[in-house]
Amino acid sequence: MSNEEMKSKLDGFKKTYSDFMMGNIDDEELAKDTTQPFWQSMYLSKKRLNNKGLDVDVRFSEEKGNRINTISVVNDGKNIIGTYKDNIIEEKSFKKDGRTIYDHKGKKMWIGNVIKARDENNMVACPNCGNMGDISSYINGCDYCNSRFQVEDFEEKVSSFVVSDDEKRKVQNISTRCSLGAIIAGIVMIIAMIVSFIVVIINQVNYKPGNYNANATIIFASLITGFPIFIKVFIGLIIVFVLIAVVVNRIRKNEVIEKNEVYYRLKNINGFVPEKFVQNLEYKLRNIHFAEKVEEVSAFASVPVDKIIEKYQDIIECSLYKVKFEDYKSVQGKDIIKLSCIMQISKMINNKIYEEGEKLVIYLSKKSDITEKDFGAIRFISCGNCGSSINILNGGVCEYCGTRLNYADYDWIIDRYYSNTEDNKLSEIEERTDVYIGNKKYIDPFKKLRIQMISAYLICIIFVYVDIN
């Protein structure tokens, strides 16, 4: 499958996403275009909206002149994973009991992933063991691991689709507006000086008793007197705005994963693909935020998730926004990853919708000697005892023979979970408990940026006042 075809898959998924959220298509239709993990998280998301009695109307339209951009295309040996983004205009409203309680229209950006089984001369890699074989051979069972699949399991699937703000555009808009404000103020003052100067000259040339325009002279004298102060303030504002724009552009990027030293250490480990890991993480986190019962998430979490689920019952939307790998180590036969991430969430409280961020610190572990199963690409997880399909949403128990899936034998397990915790207290909390839901609100950096902008203006005003007096 070419890069353009993968882009086209995501471009067409925008309508599928809208139709599913609005109830125009059912679960089976959605499953045709998505991986099983992403389908499960979408299913739980829609189920939460239905339980809250909410009807959602969400539509996307293209911004003129924009095209889908490729962020990355990764080949992990089993699959090709494409990550793409595009600017869109989103129209979204929530209704409860026929009354609109939230309505929004604005410029947004989507970031999505498409995953496709690696294809070489009509040969594809088994999602379970990586063996290369003809697609039709997997229907009767892989020659090496005996896993069975449907032909549809090897088609390209959408594994992630997130709508968020375009950070770079927000930074550019803020910087442009602030800079333009200072420049316009300077231009207006210069024009005022030139006009008043011309008026003064004309008055002097055509001077007649009783025909002198004193106002122009007063304005000109005032501007001349205040010009040195204005220049200092103007230069100060420009410097402040440029510094803020540079800092924010370095910190805030459209990519979901921060490329730091730990990221590159993990990327160099054979078989580990950060992009696929994050997709799998997003599936787990979305399920945790939307779960109604412990069984729906207990398969991939060793922590007591009941405490977490109870705190998340007001959430109606969530998406994984940013991921930063904080640490990686191997201890006593286990690989352990510590990461921090930002979730974008929407809550309904007293029939009102609130949007906010949530900062998570999570520890995940996996047995060092096992090969990761390709849960991101396959459509089902099979029972090791009888071969039947296992549904993770029921606790990973086979409905036919009762065998429970030991997820730790296949993939990463969430061992610690800390939400909205103060950074200076995290170490102390980690020593006491594996789960903590704090009350510290995550502040969007753009809100901080606005405060910095206002502070810059106030400092300049104070500077002018002091200089005058």
N, C-alpha and C positions, 0 to 999 in steps of 0.2 A: 504494500500500500504506500503510495507516494505521500509526501508531506502535504501537498495540496489537497489530497483526498481526506487526510486526517483533519485538516483545517475545516473542510466542508462538513465533516461529520459533526464537529462542534457548532458550526454555524447553524446547521439544521436543528441541533438539539435545543436551541433557545425556544423554539415553538413547542417542542415536546415538553420541556420544563414548564412552560406557561400552562399548557393544556393539562398537565398532570396536577399542578397546584390548584387549578380552577375546576378540577373534577371532570374535564372533558374526555380524558382517557383513563383507563384503569391501570392497576398494578402490572398486569401482564403486558400491556402495550409499552409501559416504561421499561420493563425488564428486557425488551428486545434491543434496546439501545445502550444499556448500562451494565456495568459489572455487578456482581451480586452484592458486594459490600456497599457500593454507592446506592443500589436499589434499596437495600435495607434501611439505610439512613434516610432516604427520601420517603420511604414508606412510614417510618416512625414520625417524621416531620409532619406529614399530612395527617396522620392519626392524631397527633397532638392538636392540630388546628381543628379537626372534627370534634374532638372531645371538649374543646373550648367553645364550640358552637360558632366558629369563625369561618366566614367565606372570604377567600382571597382572590383578588383580580390583579394579575401581574402581566404586563406586556412590555416587550422590548422593541425598540426601533433603532435603526442604524443612524449614526451621525454621518452627515455628508462628508465625503473626502477621506473617511477612515477605512482602513483595511485590516484584516486579522493579521496580527504580528506573531511570529514564532519566538518564544522565549528559549526553548531548548527541545532537542530531540535526542533521546537517550536509548541506546541498545544495550540491554543488560544480559544478552546471551539467550534469553528466553522470549523477551518481548521488546517491542519498540514502544517507547512512551513519549508522546508529544505533548508539550505544554504551550498553550497559546493564550493570547489576550486580545481584546478589542474594546474600543470605546462605544458605548451605547447610551440611549436615553431610556430610562426605566420609568414606567408608570405603575404604581402599586397602591392598592387600597384594601383595607380590611373592613368587613361588615359583620355585625353581630345583631341578630334579631332584626335584620333588614335595615339597620342604621349604620352609616359609615362612621367608624371610630378612628380611622387613620387613612390619610390620603397624601400621596407624595408623587412628585414628578421631578426628575432631575437627571443630570449627566452622571453616568456611572461607568464602571469598567468590569468586564467579566474576565476571569482567569479560569481556564479549564484544561483537563487532561484527557487524552485519548490513548488507549492501550491496545496493542495489536500483537497477536502471537507472531513471533519472528518467522518469516516466510522466505525460503530459499529454494527456487525451482520446484514449487508445489510441495515442499517439505516444511513442516512446522515443528517447533519445539514443544514437547509435552509440558504442560503447565505444572505438572507434579515433579518430574525428575529431570527434564531438559532433553530427553532423548529426541533426536530428529527422526521424523517419520511422515509418511503420507497421511493427510487428514483423515481419509476414510479408515485407516488402520486403527485409529483411536476409538472408533465406535465399538469395536469388539474388545478393546483393551490394549494399552501400551505394551509393547514387547518387553519392556524392562520392569515397569512397576505395576502393570495390569490395571492402571486407572482408566476409566471409561469416560468418554465425553460425547457431547453432541457436536455436529458440524458447526452449529451456531456459536459454540463456545470459543471458536477460533476466529470469529469475525471481530472487527474493531469495535471497541466498547468505550463509552464515556465513563471515566472513573472518578471525575471530580468536576464540579461546576460551581463557581463562587462569584457572586456579584458584590462589588465593593466600590469604595471611592477610588478615583485615580489620584494617587498621592502626588505624583510628579506634577500633574496639572494643577492640583490645589496649591502646591508650593509655588509654581510659576505664577499663578493668578495672584496669590497674596503678595509675592515679591514685586510683580508688575504694578499692582494697584498702589502699593506703598511708595514705590519709586516714582510712579507717575504723579502721585499726590505731591511729593516734594518738588519734582521738576515743574509741575504746573504752577505751584506756589511761587517758585523762582521766576518763571516766565512772566506770570502776572505782575510780580513786583518790578521786574525789569521794564516791562511795557509801561507800567504806571510811571516809572522814573523818566522814561524817554518822552512820554506824552506830556508829563508835567514840565519837563525841561523845555520842550518845544513851545508849550504855552507861555512859559516864563520869557523865552527869547522873543516871541511874537509880541508879548505885552511890552517888553522893553523897547522894541523897534517902533511900535505904534503907540508909544506912551502918550496919553493925554490925561490931564487932570480929571479924576473921577471915573476913568475908564480902565483902571488897573485891576486885574483879577488876583486878589490876594490869596484866594484858596489854592491856586496852582503853586504859588510860591511856598505856602505852608506845607502842602503835600510833598513838594520836591525836597524841601528842607528836612522834613520828617524822614523821608525815604533815605536821603543821603546820610542822615544821622544813624538810622537803624541798619543801614546796609552792612557794615562790618559784622554786626551781631547776627544778621540773617545768614550771611555767608558761613559763619561758624556753625549755626544750627543746621543749615542745609547740608553741609559736608558731613556733619555728625550723623544726621538721619540716613544719608546715603550709605555711610560706612556700616551703621547698625543693620540696615536692611540687607546689604550685601552679605555681611557675616551670617545673619540668620538664614538667608537663602542657601549659602554654602553649607552650613552645618546641617540643615534639614535635608538637603539633597544627598548628603553623604549618609545620613542615618536612615532616611526613609526611601525605600525603593519599592518598585512594583512587584519584585520577586517575592514569593512567599518564604523561601528559605534563605536565611542569612548565610553568606559564604564566609565562614570564619575558619580558624585553624582546626577545630574539632570536626567541622564538616569535611575538610579535605582528608583528615585522618581516616574518617569513616568511609569516604569515597574510595580510598586506596585498599580497603579490605575486600578481598575476593568475594563476590556474590552480594555485597551490600550496595544497594542503589538508594541514595537519600530521597530521590523524588518518589520512588515507589513506597518507601518507608513512610513518608509524610502522607501519601494518599491513604495508606492503611491506618495511620494515626488519626486522620480526619474522620474516617469511618467510625473508629472507636469512640472518639470524642462526641461526634454528633449523636451516636446511639446513647451515650451516657446522658447527654443533655435532654434527649427526648424520651428516654425510657419511662415506662409506667410501672414496670415490675423488675425486680432484681434479676430474674431469669433472662431478661432480654440483653443483659450485658455481663452477667457473671462469668461467662465462658472465657473472656479475655481480660479479667481483672482479678487479682488476688486480694485486693483491699475490700473492706466492707462498703460496697457501693450503695447500700440502702441509705446511708447518711447523705450521700451526694444526690441521689435521685430525689430525695425529699426536698432538698434546697432548690431544685431545678424545675419544679412543677409550673412555675409562672412563665417559663421560657417558651416562646412560640416560633422563634427562628434562631439559627446560629450557624456560623461558618468559621472555619479555621483561617485566620488572617495572616499571622506571622509565626515563623518557627525559628528558634535559635538552638543549636546543639551546644549545650553547656559543658558536658563532660562525657568521656567514654572510658570504660575500664573492663578488664576481664578478671573475675574473682571466683575462685573455687568452682570452675567449670561453667560459669555464667558470664555472658556479656551483659553489661549494664550501661544504659544510656540515660543521661540526665538532660532534659531539655526544658526550655521555657517557650511559651507560645501565647499569642493573643487571640482570643475568640471575639468575634462580633456577634452580639446577641440582641434579640428583641424580646421584651417581656410585656405581658398584659396584666396590669394590676388595676382592679376596680374599673374594668372596661376601658382602660386607657393604655396606649402602646408607648413603651419607652425603649429607646435604643441606647446601648452602652457597650463598653468593652469589658473583657474579663482576662486577667493575666493568670496563667497556669504554670506551675512548675511540676513536672512529672518525671518519674523514674520508670523505665521499662527494662525488662530483662528477658533473655532468651538463652537456652542451653547452648553452650559454645560448639558442641559436636553435632548439632542437627542442621540439616539443610532447610532453609525457609521454603515452605510450600507457597505456591503462587496464588494466594487467595485474591490478589488484585485482579487477576485475569479470568479465572475460571468462574463458572456460573453456579457451581455447587461444591460442597465439601462432602466427601463420601465417608461412610462409616467404615472403620478398619476391620470390623467384625463381619458385617453382612454386605457391605458395599452400597447400602442405601444412602440417599441424600440426607444430610444433617442440616437442620435449621439452627443457626446460631441464636436466633431470637427466643428459642425455648430452652436456653441454657446449654445448648450443644449436645442434647440427648437424642439418640436415634429413636425415631417413633416406632420402628419395627422390632428391634431387639433390645432396646433400653440401654445400649452402650453409651456411656458418656464420653464425649470428645475431650481428651486432655490437650487443651490448646497450647500448653507449655511445650508439648512435643513437636509443635509445628511453627509457632510464630511468637512474636513479642507479647509479653504480658505486662499490664500496668500494675506496678508494685507499690507506688507512692503517688499521692495526688494532693496537691496544695493549690487552692484557689484564692486569689485576691489577698495574698499574705504580704505583710510589710517586709521589705527586703532585709532590714536589720534584725528581724525576729525569726526569719526563716530557719536558721541553723538551730535555734532553741526549739522551735516547733518540730523540726525533723527528728530531734532526739526523743520527743515525747510521743509522737503519733505518726501513722502512715497516711492519714487523711485529715485534711483541715480545710474548712470553708470559712474564709475571713470576710470582714466587712470593709476592707480598704478598697475604695473604688479606683478602678483603672482610669487614669486621666489621659484622654487622647492628646498626643503631642501637638496637634493643631490648635487645641484649646490653650495649651501652654504658649504656643507661638503667638496667639492673639494677645495674651497677657504681656508677653515680651514686647510686642509692638506698641501696646498702650503705654507700657512703662517707658519705652524709648521716647514717645511723644511727651510724656509728663516730665521726664528728665530734661528734655530740650526746652520745655516751657519754663521750668524752674531755673535753668541756666540763663535764659533770656531775662527773667525777672531779676536774678542776682546781678547780671551784667549791667542792667539798666540802673539798678540802685547802688 
